[in-house]
Amino acid sequence: MLSRSSPTIESSVPAIRVAVAYHSGYGHTARQANAVAEGAATLPGVTTQVIPVGDVDAAWDDLERADAIIFGTPTYMAGPSAQFKAFQDATSRRVMAAGFKWKDKVAAGFSNSGSQSGDKLATLMQLALFAAQHGMHWVNLGLPPANNSSTGSADELNRLGFFLGAGAQSNVDEGPDTAPRESDLATARHLGRRVAVVTRQLARGRESTDGADD
Ligand SMILES: Cc1cc2nc3c(=O)[nH]c(=O)nc-3n(C[C@H](O)[C@H](O)[C@H](O)COP(=O)(O)O)c2cc1C
């Protein structure tokens, strides 16, 4: 909550916690996850935590404390990886049944896969529905599609043309040291910063409703 005693708007800005909960089988989506966190951390006053879902048993409290959670997974067989889905399923008991604990947090999502499309949209849609089941506020990518004209290139932000979240593509014969490419990492950083900004805007707006619930 905002400090009532703070004399200026700037000093009354609440600290924002952004968590990135992700799975990565081979390290490519991990690079995207770290880029998302880097982008969020560019907003002053924002702290970030990157949580591999395999370690979530030690991090449920951290996720509950977060103001925003950004979900990320490789696309495996047209959807989230089995490991990420296991995390999602675990939230039914640990989060929803435990008291709708993520309600009104900010959410967003990203996915990486081997093909340019690779059906990542199906994964992003599943992540958005998952966030909706938890009563979270979904933030989209907020970038125009790029790399779609005779003068465009794969080096542009949002070169894969997603709207719902951030996409990345990693050639299947490249390791995570070289894939995904820089434009996809920059797109991920953009998503992270956008989520941090929206989360701060929402925190300030919540103050104006004086704790009124919906
Ligand atoms: C089981 C499995 C299923 C996959 N299914 C897809 C797919 O549906 N679409 C796609 O474009 N790539 C697919 N891939 C490729 C991965 O998405 C790609 O290698 C990605 O970079 C892996 O990310 P990671 O290193 O974070 O695990 C699949 C890979 C695996 C291992």
The ligand as an ORCA input file, in Angstrom:
! r2SCAN-3c Opt
* xyz 0 1
  C       8.945    -32.593    -26.647
  C       9.200    -31.417    -27.538
  C       8.152    -30.890    -28.256
  C       8.352    -29.777    -29.072
  N       7.286    -29.246    -29.725
  C       7.456    -28.104    -30.452
  C       6.344    -27.462    -31.067
  O       5.191    -27.846    -30.901
  N       6.597    -26.374    -31.825
  C       7.866    -25.897    -32.038
  O       8.030    -24.933    -32.760
  N       8.940    -26.466    -31.426
  C       8.758    -27.544    -30.628
  N       9.816    -28.097    -29.968
  C      11.118    -27.416    -30.022
  C      11.332    -26.560    -28.765
  O      10.239    -25.694    -28.550
  C      12.602    -25.737    -28.898
  O      13.704    -26.596    -29.039
  C      12.811    -24.794    -27.748
  O      13.877    -23.903    -28.033
  C      13.140    -25.538    -26.452
  O      13.234    -24.605    -25.404
  P      14.010    -24.975    -24.071
  O      15.466    -25.065    -24.416
  O      13.726    -23.847    -23.143
  O      13.439    -26.279    -23.594
  C       9.639    -29.199    -29.161
  C      10.704    -29.764    -28.434
  C      10.477    -30.844    -27.625
  C      11.631    -31.400    -26.820
*
